[in-house]
Amino acid sequence: MGSPESEDWLSNDETQHRVTIASFYMAKFEVTQKQWREITGKNPSNFTGDKLPVESITWLEAIEFCNALSKRDGRTPVYTIRDGGNTITWNRSANGYRLPTEAEWEYAARS
């Protein structure tokens, strides 16, 4: 993880280091506004269009979407949300949808 010394956008506080991640699945495309609206009933995006990616959402809204999508597809939700979103737990054995970890995201972005 982390940027190599030769990368243009290297930050001063970034140190490249090796991590090991388990295999994972990731959607090929971003969640569209149409998909978001089908699950949540609303569209928070500033730049609207059914095929455009959803934007202007919080991390909490994203994990709530993951749980709702999981329920719709008959999967076990990954996240437990308590205290109005102040306490979030991740059930790693659940088969529902989730956001990628930082390491997974970087691996997918660099692949």
N, CA, C and O atoms as a MOPAC input file, in Angstrom:
PM7 MOZYME 1SCF
protein

 N      0.83800 1    -1.17800 1     0.00000 1
 C      0.00000 1     0.00000 1     0.00000 1
 C      0.87700 1     1.23300 1     0.00000 1
 O      2.04700 1     1.19700 1     0.38000 1
 N      0.28300 1     2.30700 1    -0.43300 1
 C      1.01500 1     3.55500 1    -0.45800 1
 C      1.65000 1     3.79200 1    -1.81600 1
 O      1.78100 1     2.87400 1    -2.62600 1
 N      2.02900 1     4.99600 1    -2.04400 1
 C      2.59300 1     5.37300 1    -3.34500 1
 C      4.09000 1     5.11100 1    -3.39800 1
 O      4.79600 1     5.29800 1    -2.40800 1
 N      4.57300 1     4.67400 1    -4.56300 1
 C      6.02600 1     4.55400 1    -4.73000 1
 C      6.65100 1     5.94500 1    -4.78600 1
 O      5.96900 1     6.92700 1    -5.07900 1
 N      7.92500 1     6.02300 1    -4.50900 1
 C      8.63400 1     7.30900 1    -4.50500 1
 C      8.47700 1     8.06200 1    -5.82700 1
 O      8.51100 1     9.29200 1    -5.84900 1
 N      8.30900 1     7.33600 1    -6.91600 1
 C      8.23300 1     7.95900 1    -8.23700 1
 C      6.85400 1     8.52900 1    -8.57500 1
 O      6.70100 1     9.17800 1    -9.60900 1
 N      5.85200 1     8.30300 1    -7.72900 1
 C      4.49800 1     8.75700 1    -8.05100 1
 C      4.35700 1    10.26200 1    -7.82400 1
 O      4.80700 1    10.79300 1    -6.80900 1
 N      3.73000 1    10.93500 1    -8.77900 1
 C      3.59500 1    12.39600 1    -8.72800 1
 C      2.83300 1    12.89600 1    -7.50900 1
 O      3.15900 1    13.95700 1    -6.97600 1
 N      1.83000 1    12.15700 1    -7.06000 1
 C      0.95800 1    12.64200 1    -5.98400 1
 C      1.36900 1    12.13200 1    -4.60700 1
 O      0.53900 1    12.08800 1    -3.69900 1
 N      2.61200 1    11.75400 1    -4.43500 1
 C      3.10700 1    11.23100 1    -3.16600 1
 C      2.99900 1    12.29900 1    -2.07300 1
 O      3.43600 1    13.43400 1    -2.26400 1
 N      2.41900 1    11.93300 1    -0.93700 1
 C      2.31400 1    12.84000 1     0.20500 1
 C      3.50600 1    12.65000 1     1.12600 1
 O      4.12400 1    11.58600 1     1.13800 1
 N      3.82600 1    13.67000 1     1.89000 1
 C      4.96400 1    13.60000 1     2.82100 1
 C      4.77500 1    12.54200 1     3.89600 1
 O      5.74900 1    11.95700 1     4.37100 1
 N      3.52600 1    12.29000 1     4.28500 1
 C      3.25900 1    11.36000 1     5.37800 1
 C      2.93400 1     9.94600 1     4.88900 1
 O      2.42300 1     9.12800 1     5.65300 1
 N      3.22500 1     9.66300 1     3.63700 1
 C      2.87000 1     8.37500 1     3.04900 1
 C      4.09300 1     7.48400 1     2.93100 1
 O      5.09000 1     7.85600 1     2.31200 1
 N      4.00800 1     6.30800 1     3.52900 1
 C      5.09600 1     5.34100 1     3.45400 1
 C      4.58300 1     4.08700 1     2.77100 1
 O      3.58100 1     3.51200 1     3.19600 1
 N      5.26000 1     3.66300 1     1.72200 1
 C      4.84500 1     2.45100 1     1.03200 1
 C      5.14800 1     1.25000 1     1.92200 1
 O      6.22400 1     1.15900 1     2.51400 1
 N      4.18700 1     0.33000 1     2.01100 1
 C      4.36900 1    -0.86700 1     2.82400 1
 C      3.55600 1    -2.01900 1     2.23300 1
 O      2.57900 1    -1.79500 1     1.51800 1
 N      3.95900 1    -3.23300 1     2.53100 1
 C      3.31500 1    -4.43200 1     2.00000 1
 C      2.16700 1    -4.84100 1     2.92400 1
 O      2.30800 1    -4.85100 1     4.14700 1
 N      1.02700 1    -5.17900 1     2.31100 1
 C     -0.11500 1    -5.71300 1     3.04200 1
 C     -0.60100 1    -6.96200 1     2.32100 1
 O     -0.33000 1    -7.15400 1     1.13600 1
 N     -1.31300 1    -7.79600 1     3.03700 1
 C     -1.91700 1    -8.99000 1     2.46100 1
 C     -3.42400 1    -8.86000 1     2.60400 1
 O     -3.93200 1    -8.58000 1     3.69000 1
 N     -4.13100 1    -9.06500 1     1.50600 1
 C     -5.59300 1    -9.00800 1     1.56200 1
 C     -6.15600 1   -10.32000 1     1.03800 1
 O     -5.56600 1   -10.97200 1     0.17700 1
 N     -7.29900 1   -10.68700 1     1.57100 1
 C     -7.99100 1   -11.88800 1     1.10000 1
 C     -8.68500 1   -11.56200 1    -0.21900 1
 O     -8.85500 1   -10.39300 1    -0.56500 1
 N     -9.07700 1   -12.58300 1    -0.94000 1
 C     -9.79000 1   -12.35100 1    -2.19300 1
 C    -11.12000 1   -11.65200 1    -1.88800 1
 O    -11.71000 1   -11.84400 1    -0.82400 1
 N    -11.57200 1   -10.84500 1    -2.83700 1
 C    -12.81700 1   -10.09700 1    -2.64800 1
 C    -13.42500 1    -9.80300 1    -4.00700 1
 O    -12.75700 1    -9.88600 1    -5.03700 1
 N    -14.69600 1    -9.46000 1    -3.99000 1
 C    -15.39800 1    -9.04400 1    -5.19900 1
 C    -15.67800 1    -7.55800 1    -5.11400 1
 O    -15.90300 1    -7.01200 1    -4.03400 1
 N    -15.66000 1    -6.91000 1    -6.27500 1
 C    -16.00100 1    -5.48900 1    -6.33700 1
 C    -16.79500 1    -5.26300 1    -7.61800 1
 O    -16.48800 1    -5.84000 1    -8.66100 1
 N    -17.81200 1    -4.42300 1    -7.52800 1
 C    -18.60400 1    -4.10600 1    -8.71700 1
 C    -17.71300 1    -3.49000 1    -9.79300 1
 O    -16.74000 1    -2.79800 1    -9.49400 1
 N    -18.06100 1    -3.75300 1   -11.03100 1
 C    -17.27600 1    -3.24700 1   -12.14100 1
 C    -17.47500 1    -1.74700 1   -12.33400 1
 O    -16.56700 1    -1.05300 1   -12.79100 1
 N    -18.66900 1    -1.24000 1   -11.98400 1
 C    -18.99500 1     0.16700 1   -12.17700 1
 C    -19.49400 1     0.78000 1   -10.87500 1
 O    -19.91500 1     0.07200 1    -9.96000 1
 N    -19.44100 1     2.09400 1   -10.80900 1
 C    -19.97500 1     2.81500 1    -9.65700 1
 C    -21.48300 1     2.60800 1    -9.56500 1
 O    -22.12400 1     2.25100 1   -10.55400 1
 N    -22.04600 1     2.83000 1    -8.38800 1
 C    -23.49500 1     2.76800 1    -8.21100 1
 C    -24.11200 1     3.94700 1    -8.95700 1
 O    -23.73200 1     5.09800 1    -8.74300 1
 N    -25.06000 1     3.64700 1    -9.82800 1
 C    -25.69600 1     4.71900 1   -10.59700 1
 C    -26.79600 1     5.38200 1    -9.76300 1
 O    -27.25700 1     4.84100 1    -8.75800 1
 N    -27.19600 1     6.56500 1   -10.21600 1
 C    -28.28800 1     7.26400 1    -9.55100 1
 C    -29.58900 1     6.47300 1    -9.64800 1
 O    -30.40000 1     6.48700 1    -8.72200 1
 N    -29.78700 1     5.78700 1   -10.76400 1
 C    -30.97500 1     4.94800 1   -10.90800 1
 C    -30.97700 1     3.83500 1    -9.86500 1
 O    -31.99700 1     3.58900 1    -9.22200 1
 N    -29.83200 1     3.15800 1    -9.69500 1
 C    -29.73900 1     2.09000 1    -8.69100 1
 C    -29.98800 1     2.64700 1    -7.29500 1
 O    -30.72600 1     2.05700 1    -6.50600 1
 N    -29.37300 1     3.77800 1    -6.99600 1
 C    -29.52600 1     4.39300 1    -5.67700 1
 C    -30.99500 1     4.71000 1    -5.41200 1
 O    -31.51200 1     4.41900 1    -4.33400 1
 N    -31.66300 1     5.30700 1    -6.39500 1
 C    -33.07200 1     5.68500 1    -6.25300 1
 C    -33.96400 1     4.45200 1    -6.08600 1
 O    -34.92200 1     4.48400 1    -5.31300 1
 N    -33.65400 1     3.36000 1    -6.80700 1
 C    -34.43400 1     2.12600 1    -6.68200 1
 C    -34.36300 1     1.55000 1    -5.26900 1
 O    -35.33300 1     0.96600 1    -4.78700 1
 N    -33.22900 1     1.71200 1    -4.61200 1
 C    -33.03300 1     1.15800 1    -3.27000 1
 C    -33.49000 1     2.12200 1    -2.18000 1
 O    -34.11900 1     1.70500 1    -1.20700 1
 N    -33.18000 1     3.40500 1    -2.33400 1
 C    -33.44500 1     4.36900 1    -1.25500 1
 C    -34.69400 1     5.22000 1    -1.48100 1
 O    -35.24900 1     5.78300 1    -0.53700 1
 N    -35.12700 1     5.31000 1    -2.72900 1
 C    -36.27900 1     6.15200 1    -3.03300 1
 C    -35.94600 1     7.62000 1    -3.21600 1
 O    -36.84600 1     8.44700 1    -3.36500 1
 N    -34.65000 1     7.95700 1    -3.20600 1
 C    -34.25300 1     9.36000 1    -3.37500 1
 C    -32.96500 1     9.45100 1    -4.17800 1
 O    -32.27700 1     8.45300 1    -4.39600 1
 N    -32.65800 1    10.65100 1    -4.60900 1
 C    -31.43000 1    10.89500 1    -5.36800 1
 C    -30.78800 1    12.17900 1    -4.85000 1
 O    -31.27100 1    13.27200 1    -5.14600 1
 N    -29.70200 1    12.06100 1    -4.08000 1
 C    -29.05500 1    13.24000 1    -3.49700 1
 C    -28.07900 1    13.95400 1    -4.42800 1
 O    -27.50400 1    14.97400 1    -4.04900 1
 N    -27.88500 1    13.44000 1    -5.62800 1
 C    -26.83400 1    13.93500 1    -6.52400 1
 C    -27.10700 1    15.35000 1    -7.03100 1
 O    -28.25200 1    15.74300 1    -7.25600 1
 N    -26.03400 1    16.08800 1    -7.20100 1
 C    -26.11700 1    17.43600 1    -7.76700 1
 C    -26.16900 1    17.40200 1    -9.28500 1
 O    -26.86500 1    18.21300 1    -9.89600 1
 N    -25.44800 1    16.48200 1    -9.89800 1
 C    -25.41700 1    16.32500 1   -11.35000 1
 C    -26.26900 1    15.10600 1   -11.67900 1
 O    -25.82300 1    13.97300 1   -11.49800 1
 N    -27.47500 1    15.32400 1   -12.15500 1
 C    -28.42600 1    14.22900 1   -12.25500 1
 C    -28.42700 1    13.56100 1   -13.62100 1
 O    -28.18000 1    14.18100 1   -14.65600 1
 N    -28.71400 1    12.27300 1   -13.57100 1
 C    -28.81900 1    11.43000 1   -14.75000 1
 C    -28.83000 1     9.98000 1   -14.31000 1
 O    -27.97800 1     9.57000 1   -13.52200 1
 N    -29.76500 1     9.20500 1   -14.79600 1
 C    -29.91100 1     7.81000 1   -14.36100 1
 C    -28.62800 1     7.00000 1   -14.46700 1
 O    -28.36400 1     6.14900 1   -13.61800 1
 N    -27.82900 1     7.25300 1   -15.49600 1
 C    -26.61200 1     6.45500 1   -15.71300 1
 C    -25.37300 1     7.05300 1   -15.05200 1
 O    -24.30200 1     6.44700 1   -15.08600 1
 N    -25.50800 1     8.22500 1   -14.45800 1
 C    -24.37200 1     8.85300 1   -13.76900 1
 C    -24.18000 1     8.21700 1   -12.40100 1
 O    -25.14200 1     7.72700 1   -11.81000 1
 N    -22.94200 1     8.21700 1   -11.88300 1
 C    -22.73500 1     7.68600 1   -10.53400 1
 C    -23.40400 1     8.58400 1    -9.50600 1
 O    -23.48800 1     9.80000 1    -9.68000 1
 N    -23.87500 1     7.96900 1    -8.43900 1
 C    -24.44500 1     8.75800 1    -7.34800 1
 C    -23.31000 1     9.52600 1    -6.67700 1
 O    -22.19700 1     9.01100 1    -6.56200 1
 N    -23.57900 1    10.73900 1    -6.23900 1
 C    -22.57600 1    11.54600 1    -5.53500 1
 C    -23.28800 1    12.40500 1    -4.48900 1
 O    -24.51700 1    12.43900 1    -4.42300 1
 N    -22.50700 1    13.08200 1    -3.69400 1
 C    -23.01900 1    13.90900 1    -2.60000 1
 C    -23.68000 1    13.06100 1    -1.51000 1
 O    -24.72900 1    13.42100 1    -0.97600 1
 N    -23.04500 1    11.92600 1    -1.19200 1
 C    -23.53800 1    11.07300 1    -0.11100 1
 C    -22.47300 1    10.95400 1     0.96300 1
 O    -21.28600 1    11.15700 1     0.70700 1
 N    -22.90800 1    10.62400 1     2.15500 1
 C    -21.98200 1    10.42300 1     3.26800 1
 C    -21.57700 1     8.94800 1     3.34300 1
 O    -22.18300 1     8.08700 1     2.70500 1
 N    -20.55700 1     8.68600 1     4.12400 1
 C    -20.13300 1     7.30500 1     4.35800 1
 C    -21.27300 1     6.52200 1     5.00300 1
 O    -21.51500 1     5.37000 1     4.64400 1
 N    -21.97400 1     7.14000 1     5.95200 1
 C    -23.08500 1     6.46800 1     6.62000 1
 C    -24.18600 1     6.12500 1     5.61900 1
 O    -24.73800 1     5.02600 1     5.66900 1
 N    -24.51100 1     7.03300 1     4.72200 1
 C    -25.51400 1     6.74400 1     3.69100 1
 C    -25.05800 1     5.59900 1     2.78500 1
 O    -25.87400 1     4.78600 1     2.35100 1
 N    -23.76800 1     5.53900 1     2.50200 1
 C    -23.23400 1     4.47200 1     1.65500 1
 C    -23.38800 1     3.10500 1     2.32300 1
 O    -23.76100 1     2.13700 1     1.65900 1
 N    -23.10900 1     3.01200 1     3.61700 1
 C    -23.24800 1     1.70500 1     4.27600 1
 C    -24.71500 1     1.35500 1     4.49400 1
 O    -25.07200 1     0.17700 1     4.48100 1
 N    -25.56800 1     2.35100 1     4.69400 1
 C    -27.00900 1     2.07400 1     4.76300 1
 C    -27.50400 1     1.52500 1     3.42100 1
 O    -28.33800 1     0.62000 1     3.38500 1
 N    -26.98700 1     2.07600 1     2.32400 1
 C    -27.32100 1     1.57500 1     0.99400 1
 C    -26.86500 1     0.12200 1     0.84700 1
 O    -27.61300 1    -0.71800 1     0.34700 1
 N    -25.64600 1    -0.17000 1     1.28000 1
 C    -25.13500 1    -1.54700 1     1.20500 1
 C    -26.06400 1    -2.50800 1     1.94400 1
 O    -26.38600 1    -3.57800 1     1.42800 1
 N    -26.49200 1    -2.13400 1     3.13900 1
 C    -27.39500 1    -2.98900 1     3.91000 1
 C    -28.73500 1    -3.16800 1     3.20200 1
 O    -29.25200 1    -4.28300 1     3.13500 1
 N    -29.30400 1    -2.08300 1     2.67300 1
 C    -30.59500 1    -2.16500 1     1.98800 1
 C    -30.48600 1    -3.02300 1     0.72900 1
 O    -31.38600 1    -3.81300 1     0.44400 1
 N    -29.40100 1    -2.88000 1    -0.02500 1
 C    -29.18100 1    -3.69100 1    -1.21800 1
 C    -29.02600 1    -5.16400 1    -0.83200 1
 O    -29.54700 1    -6.04800 1    -1.51200 1
 N    -28.31800 1    -5.41700 1     0.24400 1
 C    -28.14800 1    -6.78800 1     0.73400 1
 C    -29.50400 1    -7.41300 1     1.05600 1
 O    -29.78500 1    -8.54000 1     0.64900 1
 N    -30.33500 1    -6.68400 1     1.78200 1
 C    -31.66200 1    -7.19700 1     2.14800 1
 C    -32.49700 1    -7.46700 1     0.90800 1
 O    -33.16900 1    -8.49500 1     0.82400 1
 N    -32.46100 1    -6.55000 1    -0.06200 1
 C    -33.23800 1    -6.73700 1    -1.28800 1
 C    -32.83200 1    -8.01300 1    -2.01700 1
 O    -33.67400 1    -8.70700 1    -2.58700 1
 N    -31.54400 1    -8.31400 1    -1.99600 1
 C    -31.03400 1    -9.48100 1    -2.70800 1
 C    -30.99400 1   -10.75100 1    -1.85600 1
 O    -30.41600 1   -11.75600 1    -2.27000 1
 N    -31.60500 1   -10.71200 1    -0.67000 1
 C    -31.66600 1   -11.89700 1     0.18400 1
 C    -30.35900 1   -12.25400 1     0.85700 1
 O    -30.13300 1   -13.41000 1     1.21600 1
 N    -29.49800 1   -11.26600 1     1.02700 1
 C    -28.20300 1   -11.48300 1     1.68300 1
 C    -28.25500 1   -10.94300 1     3.11500 1
 O    -29.14300 1   -10.16900 1     3.47200 1
 N    -27.29400 1   -11.36600 1     3.91500 1
 C    -27.19800 1   -10.88500 1     5.29400 1
 C    -26.45500 1    -9.55700 1     5.31400 1
 O    -25.31200 1    -9.49100 1     4.86300 1
 N    -27.08000 1    -8.48700 1     5.83100 1
 C    -26.38500 1    -7.19200 1     5.89000 1
 C    -25.07500 1    -7.29200 1     6.66500 1
 O    -24.96900 1    -8.01300 1     7.65700 1
 N    -24.09800 1    -6.56000 1     6.18900 1
 C    -22.75300 1    -6.58900 1     6.76400 1
 C    -22.64000 1    -5.65900 1     7.97500 1
 O    -21.96000 1    -5.97600 1     8.95100 1
 N    -23.30800 1    -4.52300 1     7.90000 1
 C    -23.12700 1    -3.48600 1     8.91400 1
 C    -24.26100 1    -3.48100 1     9.92900 1
 O    -25.42900 1    -3.66300 1     9.58400 1
 N    -23.88900 1    -3.26900 1    11.19200 1
 C    -24.85500 1    -2.98900 1    12.23900 1
 C    -24.63200 1    -1.53900 1    12.62800 1
 O    -23.52200 1    -1.14100 1    12.98200 1
 N    -25.69800 1    -0.75400 1    12.55800 1
 C    -25.62900 1     0.68700 1    12.81700 1
 C    -26.41100 1     0.96500 1    14.08700 1
 O    -27.59600 1     0.64500 1    14.18000 1
 N    -25.74200 1     1.56500 1    15.06800 1
 C    -26.36900 1     1.87500 1    16.36100 1
 C    -26.13000 1     3.33600 1    16.70700 1
 O    -25.30200 1     4.01100 1    16.09400 1
 N    -26.86600 1     3.80400 1    17.69300 1
 C    -26.68100 1     5.15600 1    18.24600 1
 C    -26.74100 1     6.22800 1    17.15700 1
 O    -25.93100 1     7.15500 1    17.14500 1
 N    -27.70300 1     6.09600 1    16.24600 1
 C    -27.85400 1     7.09700 1    15.19900 1
 C    -26.66700 1     7.17400 1    14.25500 1
 O    -26.43700 1     8.21000 1    13.63100 1
 N    -25.91800 1     6.09900 1    14.14600 1
 C    -24.77000 1     6.07500 1    13.24700 1
 C    -23.45300 1     6.33500 1    13.93900 1
 O    -22.41400 1     6.39800 1    13.28100 1
 N    -23.46900 1     6.48900 1    15.25800 1
 C    -22.22300 1     6.72100 1    15.99400 1
 C    -21.44900 1     5.44100 1    16.26700 1
 O    -20.24500 1     5.48200 1    16.51900 1
 N    -22.14100 1     4.29700 1    16.21700 1
 C    -21.48900 1     3.01100 1    16.43400 1
 C    -21.79200 1     2.10700 1    15.25600 1
 O    -22.94900 1     1.76900 1    15.00400 1
 N    -20.75200 1     1.71400 1    14.53500 1
 C    -20.88700 1     0.84300 1    13.36400 1
 C    -20.02800 1    -0.39000 1    13.59600 1
 O    -18.85700 1    -0.27400 1    13.95600 1
 N    -20.60200 1    -1.57100 1    13.39400 1
 C    -19.81500 1    -2.79700 1    13.44800 1
 C    -19.93000 1    -3.50900 1    12.10200 1
 O    -20.92800 1    -3.37100 1    11.39400 1
 N    -18.90400 1    -4.26100 1    11.76800 1
 C    -18.80200 1    -4.96500 1    10.49800 1
 C    -18.76000 1    -6.45200 1    10.79000 1
 O    -17.82900 1    -6.94000 1    11.43000 1
 N    -19.77200 1    -7.17300 1    10.32100 1
 C    -19.82200 1    -8.61900 1    10.47200 1
 C    -19.09900 1    -9.24000 1     9.27700 1
 O    -19.66400 1    -9.33800 1     8.18700 1
 N    -17.86800 1    -9.65100 1     9.48100 1
 C    -17.04300 1   -10.16000 1     8.38500 1
 C    -17.52800 1   -11.49600 1     7.83800 1
 O    -17.11400 1   -11.90100 1     6.75100 1
 N    -18.39500 1   -12.18700 1     8.56800 1
 C    -18.90800 1   -13.47000 1     8.06500 1
 C    -20.21300 1   -13.29500 1     7.29000 1
 O    -20.71200 1   -14.25900 1     6.71000 1
 N    -20.77100 1   -12.09500 1     7.26600 1
 C    -22.01200 1   -11.84900 1     6.52100 1
 C    -21.73100 1   -11.87600 1     5.02000 1
 O    -20.62400 1   -11.56400 1     4.58200 1
 N    -22.73200 1   -12.24800 1     4.24400 1
 C    -22.55100 1   -12.35700 1     2.79600 1
 C    -23.12400 1   -11.16600 1     2.02700 1
 O    -23.26300 1   -11.22100 1     0.80500 1
 N    -23.45200 1   -10.10000 1     2.73600 1
 C    -24.02200 1    -8.92000 1     2.09100 1
 C    -22.96700 1    -8.04500 1     1.44100 1
 O    -21.77200 1    -8.33800 1     1.46500 1
 N    -23.45700 1    -6.95800 1     0.85900 1
 C    -22.58100 1    -6.00500 1     0.17700 1
 C    -21.93400 1    -5.07600 1     1.20200 1
 O    -22.51700 1    -4.76400 1     2.24000 1
 N    -20.71300 1    -4.64300 1     0.88200 1
 C    -20.00100 1    -3.73100 1     1.76700 1
 C    -19.09400 1    -2.83200 1     0.94800 1
 O    -18.87000 1    -3.06400 1    -0.24000 1
 N    -18.58700 1    -1.82500 1     1.59100 1
 C    -17.60400 1    -0.95600 1     0.96200 1
 C    -16.23800 1    -1.64100 1     1.02600 1
 O    -15.97300 1    -2.40000 1     1.95800 1
 N    -15.37600 1    -1.38400 1     0.05400 1
 C    -14.04000 1    -1.98500 1     0.12700 1
 C    -13.21200 1    -1.32800 1     1.22500 1
 O    -13.41500 1    -0.16100 1     1.55900 1
 N    -12.28500 1    -2.09000 1     1.77700 1
 C    -11.34300 1    -1.50700 1     2.73000 1
 C    -10.38700 1    -0.60000 1     1.95700 1
 O    -10.37200 1    -0.61600 1     0.72600 1
 N     -9.60600 1     0.17400 1     2.66400 1
 C     -8.62600 1     1.04400 1     2.00700 1
 C     -7.64600 1     0.22100 1     1.17200 1
 O     -7.30700 1     0.59700 1     0.05000 1
 N     -7.19000 1    -0.91000 1     1.73000 1
 C     -6.23700 1    -1.75500 1     1.00800 1
 C     -6.88000 1    -2.36500 1    -0.23900 1
 O     -6.25000 1    -2.42000 1    -1.29500 1
 N     -8.12400 1    -2.82000 1    -0.12500 1
 C     -8.82400 1    -3.37700 1    -1.27900 1
 C     -9.02800 1    -2.31800 1    -2.35900 1
 O     -8.84000 1    -2.58700 1    -3.54500 1
 N     -9.41100 1    -1.12000 1    -1.94100 1
 C     -9.62900 1    -0.03600 1    -2.89500 1
 C     -8.33800 1     0.29700 1    -3.64900 1
 O     -8.34500 1     0.45700 1    -4.86900 1
 N     -7.24700 1     0.39900 1    -2.91600 1
 C     -5.97600 1     0.72400 1    -3.56100 1
 C     -5.53900 1    -0.38800 1    -4.50600 1
 O     -5.05100 1    -0.11900 1    -5.60400 1
 N     -5.71200 1    -1.62700 1    -4.08400 1
 C     -5.35300 1    -2.76200 1    -4.94700 1
 C     -6.16500 1    -2.71800 1    -6.24100 1
 O     -5.61200 1    -2.88400 1    -7.32800 1
 N     -7.47000 1    -2.49700 1    -6.12400 1
 C     -8.34100 1    -2.46500 1    -7.31100 1
 C     -7.99300 1    -1.26800 1    -8.20300 1
 O     -7.98200 1    -1.39100 1    -9.42800 1
 N     -7.71600 1    -0.13900 1    -7.60400 1
 C     -7.41000 1     1.06700 1    -8.38800 1
 C     -6.08400 1     0.93400 1    -9.12800 1
 O     -5.93300 1     1.46800 1   -10.22700 1
 N     -5.12700 1     0.23000 1    -8.53700 1
 C     -3.82000 1     0.07800 1    -9.17200 1
 C     -3.74800 1    -1.11100 1   -10.12600 1
 O     -2.77400 1    -1.26000 1   -10.86400 1
 N     -4.77200 1    -1.95200 1   -10.11200 1
 C     -4.75400 1    -3.16100 1   -10.95800 1
 C     -4.93200 1    -2.83100 1   -12.41600 1
 O     -4.94000 1    -3.73100 1   -13.25600 1

